[in-house]
């Protein structure tokens, strides 16, 4: 009888763990999906007088450049204060080449 109770209790514990894991995974899935939708989107900004690149939706800089925003045309410098969104690594490279050359 003790053996049956131990097996039943183990089964209940395992099922509970599986259910809790499924609920936790389901709750984190939308947040992960939002990040994965735009994995190659970047924002180029002027900060501290220089151009800085962020991955879309992140607060930590992805790349810092040695290019001064003051050396750019006023229209470009104004846009960079707001942030210029770029999609894809190729577009990021091209845009940085345009600003940095």
Backbone bond lengths (Angstrom), bond angles and torsions (degrees), N, CA, C in turn:
res aa  C-N    CA-C-N  psi(-1)  N-CA   C-N-CA  omega(-1)  CA-C   N-CA-C  phi
1 X - - - 1.440 - - 1.540 110.83 -
2 X 1.366 116.35 -42.10 1.452 120.03 178.51 1.526 110.97 -60.99
3 X 1.324 116.13 -37.70 1.452 121.21 -178.79 1.527 110.24 -63.53
4 X 1.302 117.86 -41.52 1.470 122.39 -179.72 1.529 109.89 -66.27
5 X 1.324 117.55 -40.94 1.460 121.20 179.50 1.532 109.99 -65.44
6 X 1.322 117.56 -41.43 1.471 121.51 178.08 1.523 110.89 -63.06
7 X 1.319 116.94 -42.62 1.471 120.91 179.64 1.524 109.89 -65.59
8 X 1.326 117.02 -43.55 1.464 121.21 179.25 1.529 110.77 -63.66
9 X 1.322 116.95 -43.71 1.462 120.89 179.63 1.527 110.52 -63.69
10 X 1.317 117.35 -41.52 1.464 121.37 177.81 1.534 110.20 -62.24
11 X 1.315 116.41 -42.21 1.469 120.98 178.37 1.519 111.78 -61.70
12 X 1.324 116.66 -43.70 1.469 121.06 179.33 1.528 110.00 -63.59
13 X 1.317 117.28 -42.38 1.464 120.99 179.47 1.528 110.43 -63.57
14 X 1.326 117.43 -43.45 1.464 120.79 179.50 1.529 111.67 -63.50
15 X 1.314 116.28 -43.83 1.470 120.36 179.54 1.525 110.18 -64.12
16 X 1.315 117.56 -40.30 1.461 121.46 177.98 1.527 110.55 -62.50
17 X 1.316 117.03 -43.27 1.476 120.63 178.60 1.524 111.35 -61.99
18 X 1.315 116.65 -42.57 1.465 120.67 179.53 1.525 110.05 -63.60
19 X 1.326 117.79 -42.92 1.463 121.47 -179.95 1.525 111.62 -64.89
20 X 1.311 117.51 -44.18 1.465 121.52 179.00 1.518 110.00 -62.52
21 X 1.313 117.53 -42.58 1.459 121.66 178.76 1.524 110.83 -63.30
22 X 1.330 117.36 -41.33 1.464 121.36 -179.85 1.524 110.47 -64.27
23 X 1.314 118.14 -41.41 1.461 121.85 179.75 1.527 110.14 -66.82
24 X 1.314 117.44 -43.59 1.465 121.10 179.84 1.525 111.07 -63.42
25 X 1.309 117.48 -40.44 1.464 121.80 178.91 1.515 110.53 -66.48
26 X 1.315 117.79 -41.75 1.459 121.74 -179.79 1.523 111.22 -64.27
27 X 1.324 117.98 -36.06 1.452 121.00 -179.37 1.523 111.80 -72.74
28 X 1.315 118.76 -32.12 1.465 120.75 -179.29 1.520 112.28 -86.86
29 X 1.309 119.41 -13.92 1.457 122.17 -177.27 1.521 113.15 -61.72
30 X 1.353 121.12 -44.22 1.464 119.14 179.91 1.525 112.74 -61.03
31 X 1.296 118.21 -39.35 1.466 120.68 179.28 1.518 110.46 -64.91
32 X 1.314 117.76 -42.08 1.461 120.74 178.89 1.514 110.31 -66.64
33 X 1.342 117.86 -39.15 1.457 121.32 -179.58 1.522 110.36 -63.21
34 X 1.325 118.19 -39.07 1.457 121.25 179.95 1.526 111.15 -63.94
35 X 1.314 117.57 -38.91 1.461 121.01 178.45 1.513 110.33 -70.90
36 X 1.322 118.20 -38.75 1.458 121.96 -176.84 1.521 112.20 -73.78
37 X 1.348 118.71 -21.70 1.454 120.91 -179.14 1.521 112.08 -63.53
38 X 1.330 117.26 -33.39 1.447 121.07 -176.82 1.528 110.60 -128.59
39 X 1.340 116.73 60.24 1.461 118.48 -175.54 1.522 113.55 -70.03
40 X 1.324 117.86 -22.61 1.464 120.61 -176.67 1.514 111.93 -115.76
41 X 1.330 116.55 33.76 1.452 120.21 177.58 1.523 107.96 -104.96
42 X 1.332 115.88 135.57 1.451 121.61 -175.20 1.527 109.89 -129.19
43 X 1.329 115.35 159.30 1.458 121.76 174.49 1.523 107.45 -127.25
44 X 1.326 115.68 124.80 1.463 121.59 177.78 1.526 106.63 -101.15
45 X 1.328 116.12 127.25 1.465 121.02 -178.46 1.526 110.41 -131.85
46 X 1.314 114.04 161.05 1.455 121.30 172.02 1.519 107.27 -99.14
47 X 1.327 116.16 116.78 1.462 121.39 179.08 1.514 109.22 -137.77
48 X 1.307 116.02 131.32 1.455 119.91 -178.87 1.513 112.28 62.02
49 X 1.339 115.97 25.26 1.460 121.12 179.51 1.514 114.77 85.91
50 X 1.342 118.08 -8.75 1.472 121.51 -178.13 1.525 110.71 -117.96
51 X 1.318 115.21 162.84 1.462 120.18 177.62 1.521 110.06 -83.23
52 X 1.341 115.26 133.57 1.457 122.85 -178.95 1.519 107.59 -130.48
53 X 1.332 116.71 141.48 1.465 122.12 -179.48 1.524 108.74 -112.29
54 X 1.334 115.07 133.80 1.457 122.58 175.39 1.519 109.01 -119.34
55 X 1.314 116.25 146.20 1.459 119.38 167.55 1.520 105.85 -73.08
56 X 1.308 117.13 141.82 1.455 121.86 -176.32 1.529 110.87 -55.52
57 X 1.325 116.10 127.29 1.451 121.43 177.12 1.515 115.44 85.62
58 X 1.338 117.80 3.03 1.464 120.56 179.64 1.521 110.26 -112.60
59 X 1.329 115.00 152.19 1.467 120.83 -178.19 1.519 113.26 -96.28
60 X 1.301 117.19 -18.11 1.464 121.26 -178.01 1.535 109.17 -90.85
61 X 1.343 117.97 131.24 1.466 120.00 -179.94 1.534 112.06 -58.60
62 X 1.313 115.35 138.90 1.453 122.72 176.17 1.529 109.53 -87.14
63 X 1.343 115.63 -35.38 1.457 121.19 -176.12 1.522 109.07 -155.16
64 X 1.300 116.95 136.53 1.464 122.19 173.90 1.515 107.93 -115.12
65 X 1.328 116.27 138.34 1.466 120.26 -179.37 1.519 109.81 -109.53
66 X 1.307 115.15 170.64 1.467 122.30 176.48 1.530 110.48 -98.82
67 X 1.327 117.29 10.43 1.463 121.42 -178.11 1.517 110.21 -85.79
68 X 1.339 115.83 129.00 1.458 121.70 178.80 1.526 109.84 -88.53
69 X 1.314 116.17 131.02 1.466 121.00 179.11 1.530 110.90 -64.52
70 X 1.315 117.50 -28.90 1.473 121.47 -179.84 1.528 111.67 -63.66
71 X 1.330 117.58 -22.42 1.467 121.26 -179.63 1.527 112.63 -84.68
72 X 1.325 117.09 -4.88 1.464 121.78 -178.34 1.525 110.26 -93.19
73 X 1.334 117.22 160.74 1.468 119.64 173.32 1.537 110.34 -57.86
74 X 1.334 116.30 149.57 1.459 121.55 -175.78 1.528 111.89 -55.99
75 X 1.322 117.87 -40.09 1.471 120.12 -179.05 1.531 111.49 -63.37
76 X 1.330 117.25 -39.95 1.467 120.92 177.28 1.525 110.78 -67.20
77 X 1.330 116.56 -43.53 1.466 120.68 -179.77 1.523 110.79 -61.81
78 X 1.338 117.25 -39.47 1.468 121.13 178.16 1.524 111.08 -64.43
79 X 1.318 116.88 -43.87 1.478 120.61 178.73 1.515 111.08 -63.47
80 X 1.324 117.21 -38.76 1.465 121.36 -178.08 1.528 112.00 -69.62
81 X 1.319 117.99 -27.01 1.466 119.64 175.24 1.526 110.21 -63.71
82 X 1.322 116.62 -36.12 1.464 122.09 178.78 1.528 111.59 -80.42
83 X 1.316 116.25 -29.54 1.463 121.92 -177.45 1.518 110.93 107.16
84 X 1.293 116.06 129.72 1.462 122.65 179.50 1.523 107.70 -109.13
85 X 1.345 116.29 117.97 1.464 120.59 179.94 1.521 110.04 -85.62
86 X 1.325 115.05 136.71 1.454 122.40 -179.67 1.520 107.94 -133.57
87 X 1.329 116.42 136.71 1.459 119.77 -179.44 1.523 110.42 -111.10
88 X 1.319 115.01 120.67 1.456 121.12 177.47 1.514 112.68 97.27
89 X 1.334 114.71 148.77 1.454 120.49 -178.11 1.524 112.12 -67.45
90 X 1.322 116.82 -36.24 1.471 120.42 179.89 1.531 110.12 -63.97
91 X 1.333 116.38 -44.44 1.467 120.49 178.46 1.526 110.76 -66.18
92 X 1.329 116.79 -36.00 1.466 120.34 177.15 1.523 110.28 -62.33
93 X 1.331 116.90 -47.94 1.472 120.61 179.66 1.527 111.01 -59.47
94 X 1.342 116.05 -45.85 1.464 120.19 -178.51 1.524 110.94 -63.28
95 X 1.327 117.17 -44.11 1.459 120.73 -178.83 1.530 110.40 -64.99
96 X 1.325 117.11 -42.74 1.465 119.88 177.99 1.525 111.11 -64.47
97 X 1.338 117.87 -38.37 1.463 120.53 177.01 1.514 110.30 -61.46
98 X 1.347 116.27 -41.16 1.458 120.29 179.22 1.523 111.18 -61.94
99 X 1.332 116.52 -44.63 1.464 120.60 -179.01 1.526 112.24 -73.84
100 X 1.308 117.24 -36.69 1.463 120.90 -171.08 1.528 114.00 -89.72
101 X 1.320 118.27 -9.02 1.464 118.45 -177.60 1.510 112.64 -99.22
